[in-house]
Amino acid sequence: MPRGIDAFRSALLAAVLMAAPARADVLVTTLDRPEPVRGISLTLDARTTVVHSAQGEETRVDTERIIEIATVPAPPASPGATRPFEIELACGSRVRGKLLGPGSGVELLSMASPVLQEAEDLAIPFDILRAVHRVDETGVTGASRILRVPGQDSAYYLTGSRVEGTLARFTPTGVEIAREGDLGRAALPYDQLAALFIDNEPLPPPAGLHATARLVDGSVLILAKGFKVMGGQLRGETASGLSVRLNMSRLESLGLQGGAFAHLSDFAPKEVVREPFFPVPDGPAREAVLDFVCPVRMDRSPDDRPITLRGQRYHKGVGVRPTTEITWELPHPCSAFEALVGIDDEVLGTGYGRGAGTGSVVFVVKVDGKEAWRSKRVEGGQPPVPVRVSLEGGKTLTLAVRLVPSELMPKGIPDSPELDNAVWARPLLVR
């Protein structure tokens, strides 16, 4: 083959490689960079995270300033994975899998997870177990309307009937509840069990740097400090003391907390002021009507769905509808407030049910009651609008969502709140 053709092909291949987007298996979002750091793998400890690129380059990031690590594209759930139950631990972690019955020791539940521990089963002590829920085919807990009975253990059949008492043991085929008096033990087979609640107190959030790992099967792990990523594996211990490990390919995202920032949605507001667009009568139904017309949802959209802006999922945020003002007392000295704001994608779906359009609102941030930032008219379907406001010396922070003034509306048409499903995505208090 003539040398000229070889040279031409080499040049063409080089041009194609230069034009192709850099491969990225992980995206690392930090406080310090406008764009995520892209890489094919990473190593992580409490101090430093090293992101490795396809070209062999390394980018070092302060772990405490990482907001989230996401896998791209988001990995699919394991096909045919067995996950009929979800267990809730005292730390808030939720693990999905198959109940196997008693563990090898006293007061242990053995569970097989399709994404955790790989060949080994989980051994879960009774004293860190808070609940067991059946999960239906869509991955939604089927016992969402079944209530915990304070002060005792209780179990529900799929028929809705309840057994109260004390958790006695798990067997290979079901769970046994010891009832008071001469009632003896009640046995609930796993194929008839809707939910089980264990009277263990929830644990407070872990101190210091910790992480929330969201897995492809819907499991969520609250990892205390000491977690690390190395050799393609995430290893750590939940805040309730359960040791876990998984392949990074089974991780949807890893969100970090307790470092250089805090998530605003993790704190209870001091005050919520809602002004519905029509008069709401006083009476026992007032709060329910207000919650429907002007909802306030932490880490959910106004319609109580996962927060999504322009196709991007956000696990942390505040969903509201105008006119709403929410005020927080700042939990510690903060330097700034950061967020991304927009209209949730949920209003863009076909058959949404409240008319056609994309919605539009005005976002306002106040510090100590004084306006510090105001957006222009923000419409649905637009890229999220970044917000950064100084909090130096501030004691309170107020987030407000308002109807768009008529002078900012096309042709002066009055704004309608029906599609104004506003969200403050990834709201951060930067220390």
MARDREN-271200 format. One line per field, with one value per residue (C-alpha): residue number from 1; residue in one letter; x negated, y, z negated. Coordinates in nm, 3 decimals. Layout:
N
n [NUM / ...] $
res [a / ...] $
u [X / ...] $
v [Y / ...] $
w [Z / ...] $
REM end
This chain:
431
n [1 / 2 / 3 / 4 / 5 / 6 / 7 / 8 / 9 / 10 / 11 / 12 / 13 / 14 / 15 / 16 / 17 / 18 / 19 / 20 / 21 / 22 / 23 / 24 / 25 / 26 / 27 / 28 / 29 / 30 / 31 / 32 / 33 / 34 / 35 / 36 / 37 / 38 / 39 / 40 / 41 / 42 / 43 / 44 / 45 / 46 / 47 / 48 / 49 / 50 / 51 / 52 / 53 / 54 / 55 / 56 / 57 / 58 / 59 / 60 / 61 / 62 / 63 / 64 / 65 / 66 / 67 / 68 / 69 / 70 / 71 / 72 / 73 / 74 / 75 / 76 / 77 / 78 / 79 / 80 / 81 / 82 / 83 / 84 / 85 / 86 / 87 / 88 / 89 / 90 / 91 / 92 / 93 / 94 / 95 / 96 / 97 / 98 / 99 / 100 / 101 / 102 / 103 / 104 / 105 / 106 / 107 / 108 / 109 / 110 / 111 / 112 / 113 / 114 / 115 / 116 / 117 / 118 / 119 / 120 / 121 / 122 / 123 / 124 / 125 / 126 / 127 / 128 / 129 / 130 / 131 / 132 / 133 / 134 / 135 / 136 / 137 / 138 / 139 / 140 / 141 / 142 / 143 / 144 / 145 / 146 / 147 / 148 / 149 / 150 / 151 / 152 / 153 / 154 / 155 / 156 / 157 / 158 / 159 / 160 / 161 / 162 / 163 / 164 / 165 / 166 / 167 / 168 / 169 / 170 / 171 / 172 / 173 / 174 / 175 / 176 / 177 / 178 / 179 / 180 / 181 / 182 / 183 / 184 / 185 / 186 / 187 / 188 / 189 / 190 / 191 / 192 / 193 / 194 / 195 / 196 / 197 / 198 / 199 / 200 / 201 / 202 / 203 / 204 / 205 / 206 / 207 / 208 / 209 / 210 / 211 / 212 / 213 / 214 / 215 / 216 / 217 / 218 / 219 / 220 / 221 / 222 / 223 / 224 / 225 / 226 / 227 / 228 / 229 / 230 / 231 / 232 / 233 / 234 / 235 / 236 / 237 / 238 / 239 / 240 / 241 / 242 / 243 / 244 / 245 / 246 / 247 / 248 / 249 / 250 / 251 / 252 / 253 / 254 / 255 / 256 / 257 / 258 / 259 / 260 / 261 / 262 / 263 / 264 / 265 / 266 / 267 / 268 / 269 / 270 / 271 / 272 / 273 / 274 / 275 / 276 / 277 / 278 / 279 / 280 / 281 / 282 / 283 / 284 / 285 / 286 / 287 / 288 / 289 / 290 / 291 / 292 / 293 / 294 / 295 / 296 / 297 / 298 / 299 / 300 / 301 / 302 / 303 / 304 / 305 / 306 / 307 / 308 / 309 / 310 / 311 / 312 / 313 / 314 / 315 / 316 / 317 / 318 / 319 / 320 / 321 / 322 / 323 / 324 / 325 / 326 / 327 / 328 / 329 / 330 / 331 / 332 / 333 / 334 / 335 / 336 / 337 / 338 / 339 / 340 / 341 / 342 / 343 / 344 / 345 / 346 / 347 / 348 / 349 / 350 / 351 / 352 / 353 / 354 / 355 / 356 / 357 / 358 / 359 / 360 / 361 / 362 / 363 / 364 / 365 / 366 / 367 / 368 / 369 / 370 / 371 / 372 / 373 / 374 / 375 / 376 / 377 / 378 / 379 / 380 / 381 / 382 / 383 / 384 / 385 / 386 / 387 / 388 / 389 / 390 / 391 / 392 / 393 / 394 / 395 / 396 / 397 / 398 / 399 / 400 / 401 / 402 / 403 / 404 / 405 / 406 / 407 / 408 / 409 / 410 / 411 / 412 / 413 / 414 / 415 / 416 / 417 / 418 / 419 / 420 / 421 / 422 / 423 / 424 / 425 / 426 / 427 / 428 / 429 / 430 / 431] $
res [m / p / r / g / i / d / a / f / r / s / a / l / l / a / a / v / l / m / a / a / p / a / r / a / d / v / l / v / t / t / l / d / r / p / e / p / v / r / g / i / s / l / t / l / d / a / r / t / t / v / v / h / s / a / q / g / e / e / t / r / v / d / t / e / r / i / i / e / i / a / t / v / p / a / p / p / a / s / p / g / a / t / r / p / f / e / i / e / l / a / c / g / s / r / v / r / g / k / l / l / g / p / g / s / g / v / e / l / l / s / m / a / s / p / v / l / q / e / a / e / d / l / a / i / p / f / d / i / l / r / a / v / h / r / v / d / e / t / g / v / t / g / a / s / r / i / l / r / v / p / g / q / d / s / a / y / y / l / t / g / s / r / v / e / g / t / l / a / r / f / t / p / t / g / v / e / i / a / r / e / g / d / l / g / r / a / a / l / p / y / d / q / l / a / a / l / f / i / d / n / e / p / l / p / p / p / a / g / l / h / a / t / a / r / l / v / d / g / s / v / l / i / l / a / k / g / f / k / v / m / g / g / q / l / r / g / e / t / a / s / g / l / s / v / r / l / n / m / s / r / l / e / s / l / g / l / q / g / g / a / f / a / h / l / s / d / f / a / p / k / e / v / v / r / e / p / f / f / p / v / p / d / g / p / a / r / e / a / v / l / d / f / v / c / p / v / r / m / d / r / s / p / d / d / r / p / i / t / l / r / g / q / r / y / h / k / g / v / g / v / r / p / t / t / e / i / t / w / e / l / p / h / p / c / s / a / f / e / a / l / v / g / i / d / d / e / v / l / g / t / g / y / g / r / g / a / g / t / g / s / v / v / f / v / v / k / v / d / g / k / e / a / w / r / s / k / r / v / e / g / g / q / p / p / v / p / v / r / v / s / l / e / g / g / k / t / l / t / l / a / v / r / l / v / p / s / e / l / m / p / k / g / i / p / d / s / p / e / l / d / n / a / v / w / a / r / p / l / l / v / r] $
u [0.000 / -0.145 / -0.285 / -0.064 / 0.251 / 0.108 / 0.036 / 0.385 / 0.551 / 0.339 / 0.432 / 0.800 / 0.796 / 0.628 / 0.890 / 1.173 / 1.021 / 0.978 / 1.337 / 1.488 / 1.607 / 1.383 / 1.502 / 1.653 / 1.779 / 1.803 / 1.896 / 1.771 / 1.959 / 1.774 / 1.822 / 1.521 / 1.575 / 1.855 / 1.849 / 1.821 / 1.485 / 1.513 / 1.324 / 1.330 / 1.252 / 1.158 / 1.002 / 1.152 / 1.079 / 1.180 / 0.924 / 0.854 / 1.032 / 0.833 / 1.030 / 0.858 / 0.926 / 0.919 / 0.602 / 0.419 / 0.448 / 0.534 / 0.742 / 0.720 / 1.023 / 1.077 / 1.325 / 1.499 / 1.591 / 1.751 / 2.129 / 2.203 / 2.039 / 2.262 / 2.209 / 2.274 / 2.476 / 2.685 / 2.651 / 2.967 / 3.100 / 2.997 / 3.234 / 3.435 / 3.294 / 3.487 / 3.592 / 3.936 / 3.850 / 3.687 / 3.542 / 3.497 / 3.211 / 3.204 / 2.970 / 3.217 / 3.042 / 3.275 / 3.160 / 3.358 / 3.328 / 3.459 / 3.524 / 3.345 / 3.449 / 3.229 / 2.865 / 2.583 / 2.607 / 2.879 / 3.117 / 2.983 / 3.171 / 3.002 / 3.070 / 2.949 / 2.894 / 2.848 / 2.596 / 2.432 / 2.166 / 2.188 / 2.140 / 2.206 / 2.536 / 2.602 / 2.631 / 2.848 / 2.880 / 3.229 / 3.122 / 3.049 / 3.357 / 3.650 / 3.883 / 3.935 / 4.157 / 4.274 / 4.181 / 4.416 / 4.315 / 4.271 / 4.023 / 4.259 / 4.305 / 4.644 / 4.700 / 4.690 / 5.030 / 4.954 / 4.865 / 4.611 / 4.759 / 4.548 / 4.400 / 4.423 / 4.339 / 4.614 / 4.657 / 4.915 / 5.054 / 5.119 / 5.487 / 5.430 / 5.479 / 5.221 / 5.038 / 4.883 / 4.623 / 4.247 / 4.033 / 3.935 / 3.737 / 3.708 / 3.741 / 3.651 / 4.017 / 4.145 / 4.139 / 4.273 / 4.426 / 4.459 / 4.795 / 4.882 / 5.059 / 5.164 / 5.192 / 4.863 / 4.668 / 4.811 / 4.630 / 4.644 / 4.509 / 4.299 / 4.543 / 4.819 / 4.610 / 4.684 / 4.476 / 4.299 / 4.213 / 3.957 / 3.964 / 3.604 / 3.531 / 3.393 / 3.034 / 2.936 / 2.745 / 2.378 / 2.129 / 1.851 / 1.806 / 2.051 / 2.216 / 2.547 / 2.502 / 2.798 / 2.785 / 2.931 / 3.191 / 3.335 / 3.133 / 3.000 / 2.703 / 2.609 / 2.235 / 2.048 / 1.700 / 1.430 / 1.589 / 1.358 / 1.345 / 1.054 / 1.009 / 1.360 / 1.523 / 1.705 / 1.648 / 1.778 / 2.003 / 2.354 / 2.416 / 2.589 / 2.279 / 2.354 / 2.044 / 2.115 / 1.927 / 2.032 / 1.893 / 1.905 / 2.094 / 2.394 / 2.386 / 2.621 / 2.477 / 2.277 / 2.375 / 2.146 / 2.255 / 2.090 / 1.793 / 1.767 / 2.144 / 2.482 / 2.804 / 3.069 / 3.347 / 3.208 / 3.313 / 3.664 / 3.789 / 3.857 / 4.162 / 4.367 / 4.600 / 4.836 / 5.074 / 5.299 / 5.437 / 5.793 / 5.942 / 5.909 / 6.176 / 6.085 / 6.169 / 6.030 / 5.961 / 5.762 / 5.416 / 5.496 / 5.615 / 5.308 / 5.083 / 5.250 / 5.250 / 4.917 / 4.719 / 4.379 / 4.183 / 3.834 / 3.624 / 3.930 / 4.106 / 4.428 / 4.623 / 4.418 / 4.201 / 3.822 / 3.689 / 3.593 / 3.474 / 3.401 / 3.375 / 3.128 / 3.229 / 3.157 / 3.181 / 3.182 / 3.405 / 3.724 / 4.039 / 4.303 / 4.575 / 4.643 / 4.695 / 4.471 / 4.204 / 3.994 / 3.758 / 3.477 / 3.257 / 2.904 / 2.774 / 2.414 / 2.206 / 2.237 / 2.051 / 2.298 / 2.616 / 2.603 / 2.877 / 3.014 / 3.371 / 3.632 / 3.972 / 3.978 / 3.999 / 4.311 / 4.531 / 4.392 / 4.528 / 4.819 / 5.150 / 5.023 / 5.381 / 5.370 / 5.357 / 5.089 / 4.778 / 4.450 / 4.513 / 4.315 / 4.226 / 3.995 / 3.752 / 3.644 / 3.379 / 3.382 / 3.117 / 3.237 / 3.561 / 3.391 / 3.401 / 3.057 / 3.136 / 3.426 / 3.453 / 3.605 / 3.902 / 3.801 / 3.990 / 4.023 / 3.792 / 3.515 / 3.170 / 3.157 / 3.065 / 2.769 / 2.806 / 2.528 / 2.595 / 2.357 / 2.465 / 2.180 / 2.316 / 2.667 / 2.894 / 3.195 / 3.247 / 3.580 / 3.662 / 3.967 / 4.147 / 4.384 / 4.623 / 4.473 / 4.575 / 4.796 / 4.530 / 4.297 / 4.558 / 4.592 / 4.850 / 4.926 / 5.141 / 5.185 / 4.978 / 5.156 / 5.006 / 5.143 / 4.813 / 4.578 / 4.409 / 4.095 / 3.791 / 3.479 / 3.251 / 2.937 / 2.974 / 2.644 / 2.534 / 2.162 / 1.962] $
v [0.000 / 0.339 / 0.540 / 0.835 / 0.632 / 0.510 / 0.867 / 0.977 / 0.699 / 0.778 / 1.145 / 1.057 / 0.827 / 1.095 / 1.349 / 1.110 / 1.043 / 1.414 / 1.486 / 1.203 / 1.303 / 1.191 / 0.870 / 0.926 / 0.656 / 0.891 / 1.256 / 1.430 / 1.749 / 1.982 / 2.323 / 2.466 / 2.379 / 2.500 / 2.168 / 1.815 / 1.636 / 1.350 / 1.024 / 0.648 / 0.558 / 0.710 / 0.644 / 0.812 / 0.854 / 1.111 / 1.367 / 1.333 / 1.194 / 1.118 / 1.102 / 0.903 / 0.998 / 0.775 / 0.956 / 0.856 / 1.199 / 1.248 / 1.522 / 1.563 / 1.691 / 1.775 / 1.506 / 1.740 / 1.970 / 1.697 / 1.730 / 1.413 / 1.134 / 0.992 / 0.702 / 0.768 / 0.648 / 0.552 / 0.171 / -0.037 / -0.249 / -0.612 / -0.805 / -1.058 / -0.940 / -1.079 / -0.788 / -0.857 / -0.687 / -0.367 / -0.347 / -0.017 / 0.022 / 0.253 / 0.491 / 0.536 / 0.300 / 0.088 / -0.238 / -0.444 / -0.817 / -1.159 / -1.259 / -1.587 / -1.626 / -1.665 / -1.568 / -1.777 / -1.606 / -1.511 / -1.233 / -1.199 / -1.168 / -1.314 / -1.138 / -1.184 / -0.863 / -0.869 / -0.583 / -0.597 / -0.838 / -1.033 / -1.398 / -1.334 / -1.276 / -0.983 / -1.060 / -0.790 / -0.768 / -0.717 / -0.410 / -0.204 / -0.321 / -0.076 / -0.218 / -0.470 / -0.373 / -0.576 / -0.412 / -0.449 / -0.496 / -0.122 / -0.091 / 0.108 / -0.009 / -0.173 / -0.088 / 0.291 / 0.328 / 0.084 / 0.266 / 0.195 / 0.126 / 0.316 / 0.115 / -0.234 / -0.452 / -0.516 / -0.707 / -0.679 / -0.947 / -0.866 / -0.875 / -0.572 / -0.747 / -0.671 / -0.872 / -0.690 / -0.808 / -0.863 / -0.991 / -1.344 / -1.472 / -1.508 / -1.856 / -1.980 / -1.937 / -1.642 / -1.430 / -1.508 / -1.250 / -1.331 / -1.201 / -1.098 / -1.326 / -1.671 / -1.585 / -1.752 / -1.683 / -1.574 / -1.698 / -1.486 / -1.657 / -1.429 / -1.473 / -1.325 / -1.054 / -0.694 / -0.514 / -0.562 / -0.276 / -0.321 / -0.080 / 0.042 / 0.415 / 0.586 / 0.707 / 1.073 / 1.161 / 1.063 / 1.333 / 1.445 / 1.349 / 1.080 / 0.963 / 0.851 / 0.573 / 0.513 / 0.175 / 0.055 / -0.167 / 0.120 / 0.052 / 0.357 / 0.330 / 0.596 / 0.542 / 0.679 / 0.823 / 0.577 / 0.474 / 0.454 / 0.367 / 0.163 / -0.091 / -0.031 / -0.115 / 0.100 / -0.022 / 0.116 / 0.079 / 0.216 / 0.458 / 0.169 / -0.052 / -0.283 / -0.347 / -0.328 / -0.343 / -0.322 / -0.287 / 0.074 / -0.045 / -0.107 / 0.249 / 0.514 / 0.803 / 0.882 / 1.204 / 1.349 / 1.538 / 1.684 / 1.832 / 2.189 / 2.228 / 2.109 / 2.038 / 2.294 / 2.037 / 1.837 / 2.111 / 2.187 / 2.534 / 2.796 / 2.929 / 2.850 / 3.115 / 3.011 / 3.234 / 3.025 / 3.181 / 3.138 / 3.185 / 2.878 / 2.859 / 2.799 / 2.464 / 2.113 / 2.075 / 2.399 / 2.246 / 1.965 / 2.216 / 2.435 / 2.132 / 2.046 / 2.400 / 2.524 / 2.210 / 2.218 / 1.900 / 1.823 / 1.627 / 1.581 / 1.773 / 1.965 / 1.661 / 1.436 / 1.282 / 1.269 / 1.616 / 1.648 / 1.956 / 1.934 / 1.556 / 1.567 / 1.391 / 1.572 / 1.380 / 1.688 / 1.991 / 2.174 / 2.158 / 2.432 / 2.618 / 2.994 / 3.188 / 3.035 / 3.164 / 2.928 / 3.059 / 2.870 / 2.972 / 2.911 / 2.612 / 2.740 / 3.023 / 2.997 / 3.179 / 3.128 / 2.967 / 2.783 / 2.613 / 2.543 / 2.660 / 2.578 / 2.427 / 2.052 / 1.840 / 1.670 / 1.942 / 1.871 / 1.518 / 1.439 / 1.416 / 1.607 / 1.698 / 2.068 / 2.218 / 2.282 / 2.489 / 2.481 / 2.697 / 3.004 / 3.165 / 3.419 / 3.294 / 3.521 / 3.475 / 3.681 / 3.701 / 3.826 / 3.935 / 4.151 / 4.056 / 3.940 / 3.785 / 3.774 / 3.575 / 3.683 / 3.486 / 3.119 / 2.883 / 2.507 / 2.326 / 2.585 / 2.497 / 2.532 / 2.880 / 2.888 / 3.083 / 3.199 / 3.439 / 3.551 / 3.453 / 3.622 / 3.742 / 3.619 / 3.449 / 3.351 / 3.244 / 3.274 / 3.108 / 3.253 / 3.154 / 3.412 / 3.444 / 3.623 / 3.992 / 4.071 / 4.298 / 3.996 / 3.767 / 3.731 / 3.982 / 4.072 / 3.762 / 3.704 / 3.420 / 3.099 / 2.882 / 2.552 / 2.449 / 2.645 / 2.342 / 2.518 / 2.348 / 2.463 / 2.177 / 2.087 / 2.372 / 2.403 / 2.596 / 2.647 / 2.669] $
w [0.000 / 0.091 / -0.197 / -0.106 / -0.174 / -0.506 / -0.609 / -0.502 / -0.705 / -1.011 / -0.986 / -0.941 / -1.245 / -1.455 / -1.348 / -1.439 / -1.780 / -1.846 / -1.743 / -1.951 / -2.298 / -2.581 / -2.739 / -3.085 / -3.318 / -3.618 / -3.659 / -3.975 / -4.064 / -4.302 / -4.460 / -4.281 / -3.915 / -3.683 / -3.495 / -3.641 / -3.627 / -3.380 / -3.407 / -3.359 / -3.721 / -4.054 / -4.390 / -4.694 / -5.062 / -5.323 / -5.202 / -4.833 / -4.529 / -4.214 / -3.888 / -3.613 / -3.249 / -2.941 / -2.834 / -3.152 / -3.314 / -3.682 / -3.841 / -4.217 / -4.406 / -4.773 / -4.882 / -5.126 / -4.835 / -4.622 / -4.589 / -4.395 / -4.198 / -3.924 / -3.686 / -3.314 / -3.153 / -3.454 / -3.478 / -3.433 / -3.715 / -3.712 / -3.483 / -3.674 / -4.007 / -4.303 / -4.522 / -4.668 / -5.002 / -5.121 / -5.471 / -5.654 / -5.902 / -6.203 / -6.018 / -5.731 / -5.490 / -5.273 / -5.117 / -4.868 / -4.822 / -4.917 / -5.278 / -5.354 / -5.717 / -6.024 / -6.017 / -6.159 / -6.500 / -6.746 / -6.638 / -6.285 / -5.957 / -5.652 / -5.322 / -4.964 / -4.767 / -4.388 / -4.401 / -4.747 / -4.874 / -4.547 / -4.657 / -5.028 / -5.206 / -5.439 / -5.811 / -5.973 / -6.355 / -6.492 / -6.692 / -6.378 / -6.189 / -6.167 / -5.904 / -5.626 / -5.331 / -5.038 / -4.707 / -4.412 / -4.049 / -3.991 / -4.275 / -4.500 / -4.856 / -4.867 / -5.234 / -5.200 / -5.372 / -5.654 / -5.975 / -6.248 / -6.593 / -6.852 / -7.137 / -6.992 / -6.695 / -6.442 / -6.119 / -5.841 / -5.614 / -5.248 / -5.341 / -5.567 / -5.902 / -6.173 / -6.438 / -6.736 / -6.983 / -6.978 / -6.692 / -6.793 / -6.495 / -6.121 / -5.977 / -5.627 / -5.527 / -5.730 / -6.045 / -6.393 / -6.629 / -7.002 / -7.122 / -7.476 / -7.721 / -7.610 / -7.242 / -7.161 / -6.842 / -6.509 / -6.197 / -5.880 / -5.568 / -5.347 / -5.059 / -5.280 / -5.452 / -5.353 / -5.616 / -5.947 / -6.187 / -6.465 / -6.760 / -6.732 / -6.755 / -6.444 / -6.462 / -6.409 / -6.091 / -6.112 / -6.212 / -5.983 / -5.622 / -5.514 / -5.195 / -5.050 / -4.795 / -4.562 / -4.389 / -4.062 / -4.233 / -4.441 / -4.757 / -4.946 / -5.185 / -5.442 / -5.480 / -5.782 / -5.746 / -5.654 / -5.323 / -5.023 / -4.654 / -4.526 / -4.251 / -4.119 / -4.453 / -4.706 / -5.060 / -5.385 / -5.683 / -5.722 / -6.007 / -6.187 / -6.163 / -5.869 / -5.654 / -5.281 / -4.954 / -4.591 / -4.243 / -4.120 / -3.812 / -4.040 / -4.176 / -4.039 / -4.240 / -4.551 / -4.727 / -4.993 / -5.305 / -5.613 / -5.428 / -5.300 / -5.266 / -5.393 / -5.203 / -5.293 / -5.245 / -5.538 / -5.782 / -5.905 / -5.805 / -6.069 / -5.884 / -5.574 / -5.427 / -5.147 / -4.953 / -4.726 / -4.409 / -4.538 / -4.888 / -5.108 / -5.380 / -5.741 / -5.890 / -5.933 / -5.561 / -5.525 / -5.564 / -5.321 / -5.059 / -5.112 / -5.075 / -4.745 / -4.601 / -4.744 / -4.831 / -5.000 / -4.928 / -5.056 / -4.807 / -4.583 / -4.308 / -4.385 / -4.264 / -4.495 / -4.226 / -4.177 / -4.091 / -3.724 / -3.534 / -3.162 / -3.190 / -3.480 / -3.804 / -4.132 / -4.457 / -4.682 / -4.652 / -4.747 / -4.534 / -4.566 / -4.379 / -4.398 / -4.600 / -4.868 / -5.108 / -5.321 / -5.590 / -5.761 / -6.050 / -5.931 / -6.130 / -6.144 / -5.997 / -5.619 / -5.343 / -5.057 / -4.930 / -4.596 / -4.395 / -4.048 / -3.986 / -3.725 / -3.647 / -3.702 / -3.387 / -3.525 / -3.371 / -3.022 / -2.999 / -2.771 / -2.947 / -3.252 / -3.328 / -3.401 / -3.054 / -2.795 / -2.856 / -3.044 / -3.350 / -3.455 / -3.787 / -3.950 / -4.216 / -4.503 / -4.774 / -5.093 / -5.364 / -5.703 / -5.533 / -5.269 / -4.901 / -4.787 / -4.447 / -4.202 / -3.881 / -3.557 / -3.426 / -3.444 / -3.210 / -3.199 / -2.958 / -2.998 / -3.133 / -3.513 / -3.635 / -3.876 / -4.201 / -4.433 / -4.719 / -4.994 / -5.346 / -5.531 / -5.864 / -5.782 / -6.033 / -5.822 / -5.461 / -5.277 / -4.944 / -4.768 / -4.448 / -4.299 / -4.009 / -3.709 / -3.692 / -3.393 / -3.239 / -3.212 / -3.062 / -2.682 / -2.556 / -2.918 / -2.971 / -3.347 / -3.488 / -3.586 / -3.863 / -3.731 / -3.572 / -3.799 / -3.957 / -4.076 / -4.227 / -4.406 / -4.299 / -4.491 / -4.746 / -4.933 / -5.241 / -5.181 / -5.500] $
REM end
